[in-house]
Every structure is written in C-alpha cells, then in structure tokens.
Amino acid sequence: MSGSIFTDRERAFEAAYVQQEAARFRVIARRNRMLAAWAAELLGRDDLEFYASEVIAADFTHAGHDDVLKKLMRDFAEAEIEIDEETVRMKMHAFLQAASRQSEGAE
C-alpha cells in the first residue's frame, strides 16, 4: 500500500515538473517573440514572423540565453546599428518579465 502512495506522489511531482517546464518554455518563447519584434523594428525588417522564428531557433543552439544575445548583437552589427550588450540584456530581462506577467494573466 505504501508503495502505491509513493508511486502516486512521484507521478504527481513529475506531472507538476512537466507543467512547470512547459510554462517556462512558453514564457521564454513569448519573450523571444517580443525581443524579435523590438529588434526587427530597429533593424528595419518587415518580416517579423520569419525573424521571430530565427530568434526563437537561436535559443536552441546552446543552453542559456547567450545564444539569443549573440544572434541579436550580430544582426545589429551587420546592420551597423550601434547598441551595447547591456541594453540588449536589459530588454531581454524586461521582455521576460512582461512575458511572465502575460502568462500569469492567461492562466
């Protein structure tokens, strides 16, 4: 009987973890879409959906968020837009906060 309780509890924890990770993924994807919209405007790009997919895909290159930062910094440099890394990091943080709030409001 006690084995069943532990098994049920383990499954509940696993299900909660899966839910949390899915929510985290959605928030980060939303953040990346917001970031792409901001960057696309600065870059003068009108292909937002395509550019957003590039930014989102960049996030899968390596663990962490530095791959997105590097992609954006590369894009800004190629377009000869002077922007420092700290500004981009601050935008990433602000958009993450906004995406998190939007996600909480959607639940």
Rosetta constraint file for C-alpha pairs under 8 A:
AtomPair CA 1 CA 5 HARMONIC 6.71 0.50
AtomPair CA 2 CA 6 HARMONIC 6.37 0.50
AtomPair CA 3 CA 7 HARMONIC 6.07 0.50
AtomPair CA 4 CA 8 HARMONIC 6.02 0.50
AtomPair CA 5 CA 9 HARMONIC 6.06 0.50
AtomPair CA 6 CA 10 HARMONIC 5.96 0.50
AtomPair CA 7 CA 11 HARMONIC 6.17 0.50
AtomPair CA 8 CA 12 HARMONIC 6.19 0.50
AtomPair CA 9 CA 13 HARMONIC 6.25 0.50
AtomPair CA 10 CA 14 HARMONIC 6.16 0.50
AtomPair CA 11 CA 15 HARMONIC 6.04 0.50
AtomPair CA 12 CA 16 HARMONIC 6.14 0.50
AtomPair CA 13 CA 17 HARMONIC 6.11 0.50
AtomPair CA 14 CA 18 HARMONIC 6.18 0.50
AtomPair CA 15 CA 19 HARMONIC 6.20 0.50
AtomPair CA 16 CA 20 HARMONIC 6.15 0.50
AtomPair CA 17 CA 21 HARMONIC 6.14 0.50
AtomPair CA 18 CA 22 HARMONIC 6.14 0.50
AtomPair CA 19 CA 23 HARMONIC 6.18 0.50
AtomPair CA 20 CA 24 HARMONIC 6.08 0.50
AtomPair CA 21 CA 25 HARMONIC 6.08 0.50
AtomPair CA 22 CA 26 HARMONIC 6.28 0.50
AtomPair CA 23 CA 27 HARMONIC 6.25 0.50
AtomPair CA 23 CA 103 HARMONIC 7.95 0.50
AtomPair CA 24 CA 28 HARMONIC 6.23 0.50
AtomPair CA 25 CA 29 HARMONIC 6.08 0.50
AtomPair CA 26 CA 30 HARMONIC 6.05 0.50
AtomPair CA 27 CA 31 HARMONIC 6.08 0.50
AtomPair CA 27 CA 96 HARMONIC 7.09 0.50
AtomPair CA 27 CA 99 HARMONIC 5.46 0.50
AtomPair CA 27 CA 100 HARMONIC 5.69 0.50
AtomPair CA 27 CA 103 HARMONIC 6.56 0.50
AtomPair CA 28 CA 32 HARMONIC 6.08 0.50
AtomPair CA 28 CA 96 HARMONIC 6.74 0.50
AtomPair CA 28 CA 99 HARMONIC 7.46 0.50
AtomPair CA 29 CA 33 HARMONIC 6.21 0.50
AtomPair CA 29 CA 56 HARMONIC 6.43 0.50
AtomPair CA 30 CA 34 HARMONIC 6.29 0.50
AtomPair CA 30 CA 96 HARMONIC 7.96 0.50
AtomPair CA 30 CA 99 HARMONIC 5.78 0.50
AtomPair CA 31 CA 35 HARMONIC 6.07 0.50
AtomPair CA 31 CA 92 HARMONIC 7.22 0.50
AtomPair CA 31 CA 95 HARMONIC 5.22 0.50
AtomPair CA 31 CA 96 HARMONIC 5.03 0.50
AtomPair CA 31 CA 98 HARMONIC 7.65 0.50
AtomPair CA 31 CA 99 HARMONIC 5.46 0.50
AtomPair CA 32 CA 36 HARMONIC 5.96 0.50
AtomPair CA 32 CA 52 HARMONIC 7.14 0.50
AtomPair CA 32 CA 55 HARMONIC 6.41 0.50
AtomPair CA 32 CA 56 HARMONIC 5.84 0.50
AtomPair CA 32 CA 92 HARMONIC 7.96 0.50
AtomPair CA 32 CA 95 HARMONIC 7.96 0.50
AtomPair CA 33 CA 37 HARMONIC 6.24 0.50
AtomPair CA 33 CA 52 HARMONIC 5.39 0.50
AtomPair CA 33 CA 55 HARMONIC 7.54 0.50
AtomPair CA 33 CA 56 HARMONIC 7.15 0.50
AtomPair CA 34 CA 38 HARMONIC 6.31 0.50
AtomPair CA 34 CA 95 HARMONIC 6.41 0.50
AtomPair CA 35 CA 39 HARMONIC 6.11 0.50
AtomPair CA 35 CA 91 HARMONIC 7.24 0.50
AtomPair CA 35 CA 92 HARMONIC 6.58 0.50
AtomPair CA 35 CA 95 HARMONIC 6.72 0.50
AtomPair CA 36 CA 40 HARMONIC 5.76 0.50
AtomPair CA 36 CA 48 HARMONIC 7.26 0.50
AtomPair CA 36 CA 51 HARMONIC 6.53 0.50
AtomPair CA 36 CA 52 HARMONIC 5.06 0.50
AtomPair CA 36 CA 55 HARMONIC 6.31 0.50
AtomPair CA 37 CA 41 HARMONIC 6.24 0.50
AtomPair CA 37 CA 48 HARMONIC 6.35 0.50
AtomPair CA 37 CA 52 HARMONIC 7.11 0.50
AtomPair CA 38 CA 42 HARMONIC 6.58 0.50
AtomPair CA 39 CA 43 HARMONIC 6.00 0.50
AtomPair CA 39 CA 72 HARMONIC 7.40 0.50
AtomPair CA 40 CA 44 HARMONIC 5.86 0.50
AtomPair CA 40 CA 45 HARMONIC 4.91 0.50
AtomPair CA 40 CA 46 HARMONIC 7.08 0.50
AtomPair CA 40 CA 47 HARMONIC 7.93 0.50
AtomPair CA 40 CA 48 HARMONIC 6.51 0.50
AtomPair CA 40 CA 51 HARMONIC 7.17 0.50
AtomPair CA 41 CA 45 HARMONIC 6.18 0.50
AtomPair CA 41 CA 46 HARMONIC 7.74 0.50
AtomPair CA 43 CA 75 HARMONIC 7.94 0.50
AtomPair CA 43 CA 76 HARMONIC 6.96 0.50
AtomPair CA 43 CA 79 HARMONIC 6.67 0.50
AtomPair CA 43 CA 81 HARMONIC 7.66 0.50
AtomPair CA 47 CA 51 HARMONIC 6.08 0.50
AtomPair CA 48 CA 52 HARMONIC 5.77 0.50
AtomPair CA 49 CA 53 HARMONIC 6.22 0.50
AtomPair CA 50 CA 54 HARMONIC 6.43 0.50
AtomPair CA 51 CA 55 HARMONIC 6.32 0.50
AtomPair CA 52 CA 56 HARMONIC 6.08 0.50
AtomPair CA 53 CA 57 HARMONIC 5.95 0.50
AtomPair CA 54 CA 58 HARMONIC 6.12 0.50
AtomPair CA 55 CA 59 HARMONIC 6.67 0.50
AtomPair CA 55 CA 68 HARMONIC 6.29 0.50
AtomPair CA 55 CA 71 HARMONIC 7.30 0.50
AtomPair CA 55 CA 72 HARMONIC 7.85 0.50
AtomPair CA 56 CA 60 HARMONIC 7.36 0.50
AtomPair CA 56 CA 68 HARMONIC 7.79 0.50
AtomPair CA 57 CA 61 HARMONIC 7.26 0.50
AtomPair CA 58 CA 67 HARMONIC 5.92 0.50
AtomPair CA 58 CA 68 HARMONIC 5.49 0.50
AtomPair CA 58 CA 71 HARMONIC 6.88 0.50
AtomPair CA 59 CA 63 HARMONIC 7.75 0.50
AtomPair CA 59 CA 64 HARMONIC 7.59 0.50
AtomPair CA 59 CA 65 HARMONIC 6.39 0.50
AtomPair CA 59 CA 67 HARMONIC 5.77 0.50
AtomPair CA 59 CA 68 HARMONIC 5.35 0.50
AtomPair CA 60 CA 67 HARMONIC 7.92 0.50
AtomPair CA 61 CA 67 HARMONIC 6.39 0.50
AtomPair CA 62 CA 66 HARMONIC 7.94 0.50
AtomPair CA 62 CA 67 HARMONIC 6.33 0.50
AtomPair CA 65 CA 69 HARMONIC 6.58 0.50
AtomPair CA 66 CA 70 HARMONIC 6.00 0.50
AtomPair CA 67 CA 71 HARMONIC 6.16 0.50
AtomPair CA 68 CA 72 HARMONIC 6.24 0.50
AtomPair CA 69 CA 73 HARMONIC 6.09 0.50
AtomPair CA 69 CA 85 HARMONIC 7.70 0.50
AtomPair CA 69 CA 88 HARMONIC 7.10 0.50
AtomPair CA 69 CA 89 HARMONIC 7.28 0.50
AtomPair CA 70 CA 74 HARMONIC 6.01 0.50
AtomPair CA 71 CA 75 HARMONIC 6.18 0.50
AtomPair CA 72 CA 76 HARMONIC 6.10 0.50
AtomPair CA 73 CA 77 HARMONIC 6.06 0.50
AtomPair CA 73 CA 83 HARMONIC 7.90 0.50
AtomPair CA 73 CA 85 HARMONIC 7.11 0.50
AtomPair CA 74 CA 78 HARMONIC 6.12 0.50
AtomPair CA 75 CA 79 HARMONIC 6.24 0.50
AtomPair CA 76 CA 80 HARMONIC 6.04 0.50
AtomPair CA 76 CA 81 HARMONIC 4.99 0.50
AtomPair CA 76 CA 82 HARMONIC 6.97 0.50
AtomPair CA 76 CA 83 HARMONIC 7.25 0.50
AtomPair CA 77 CA 81 HARMONIC 5.84 0.50
AtomPair CA 77 CA 82 HARMONIC 7.00 0.50
AtomPair CA 83 CA 87 HARMONIC 6.87 0.50
AtomPair CA 83 CA 88 HARMONIC 7.59 0.50
AtomPair CA 84 CA 88 HARMONIC 6.77 0.50
AtomPair CA 85 CA 89 HARMONIC 6.13 0.50
AtomPair CA 86 CA 90 HARMONIC 6.08 0.50
AtomPair CA 87 CA 91 HARMONIC 6.27 0.50
AtomPair CA 88 CA 92 HARMONIC 6.13 0.50
AtomPair CA 89 CA 93 HARMONIC 6.20 0.50
AtomPair CA 90 CA 94 HARMONIC 6.11 0.50
AtomPair CA 91 CA 95 HARMONIC 5.96 0.50
AtomPair CA 92 CA 96 HARMONIC 6.05 0.50
AtomPair CA 93 CA 97 HARMONIC 6.26 0.50
AtomPair CA 94 CA 98 HARMONIC 6.25 0.50
AtomPair CA 95 CA 99 HARMONIC 5.92 0.50
AtomPair CA 96 CA 100 HARMONIC 6.04 0.50
AtomPair CA 97 CA 101 HARMONIC 6.25 0.50
AtomPair CA 98 CA 102 HARMONIC 6.15 0.50
AtomPair CA 99 CA 103 HARMONIC 6.05 0.50
AtomPair CA 100 CA 104 HARMONIC 6.20 0.50
AtomPair CA 101 CA 105 HARMONIC 6.23 0.50
AtomPair CA 102 CA 106 HARMONIC 6.22 0.50
AtomPair CA 103 CA 107 HARMONIC 6.54 0.50
